[in-house]
Amino acid sequence: EQCNFGGLGATGNGARGLSFDTVLKGLRAQALHLRAYAGYEPLTVDPSKAQEVDPRYGAWILARKANIIRKLAGTWAMDKNYAVKLVRVMNEL
């Protein structure tokens, strides 16, 4: 229903997060958002149209908030142990 596989906009305290019309839009928004967190312009989306895909996309996010994995904790994900858990899963792959 929500097509928000990355929990964009779900900032804790029961916030539901954003909804996207299609699976493809939800996946594009997640990819764009993660790329922005790393501080890079989007690869396949015209930067002037980025907010159509991810309404939270903006200059404030292009600040390399998460240019290393540990910086994802408490920013990309509310869980302070997110980076540790992510690395554990990556190592299991």
N, C-alpha and C positions, 0 to 999 in steps of 0.2 A: 504493500500500500504506500508506504512512505518513500521507498526507493532511496533511503539515506543510509547506505551501508557503512559509512564512516562516522555517523553520529554528528554530522556538521550542525553546529548550533546547539547541541545538547551540552550545556555548560554546567550541569549539576542541578541539584535541588529540584529534580523532576522535570526540568526543561526538556521538552520533546524533541526539539531540533527542527531542522528544515525538512520540507517535503519536496520531492521532485516528481514530475509527471511520468517519467519513464525510467527504466533501469539504466539505460544509456546516459541520460542526463545526470542521474545520481552518481554513476561511476565517473563521468567526466568532472563533475563538481569535486569529488573526492581527490582525483588526480591533480586537478588545478590547484586545489587548496593546499595539498601537501607540497607541491612544487613551489607555491608562494611562500610557505613556511620556511623552505630551504633558501629563500631569497632570490629566486630566479623567475624571470618572465615565463609565461606559459609556452610550451613547445608548439602546440597545434591550435591554439585558440588565439584569435586576434585580441591583443591586450585591451583594446577599446571595447570589446564585447565580453570581456571576462566576467563582468557582473551578471550578465544574462545567464551564465552557467553556474556561477557561485556568487550569490548576492553578498557574501561576506568578504569577497575579494576586494582589495584596495591597497593603496600605497602603504598604509600602516602595517600590512602583513608582509610586505616585501623588505623586511628588515633583518633577514637571516635569523629569525627567531629560533630555528631548529636546524642549523647547519651541521650539527652532529646529533647522533641518535639520542643521547641522554637529555638533550634540550626539548625533546618531544614530551617528556613527563611534565605535567602541570601546564602545558600550553596546548599542544595538539590533543592530548588526552588528559583528563582531570586526575587520573590515577598517578600518584607520585612515583610508583614503581613500574610505570608503563615501559620505560626504556629497558629495564632489566628483563621484564617479561617478553618484550619483543625480541631482544637478542637471544633469549633462551629458545624461543620458537624458531628463529632463524637458524640457530645452531643445530636444531633437531631436523631441519630439512635436508 
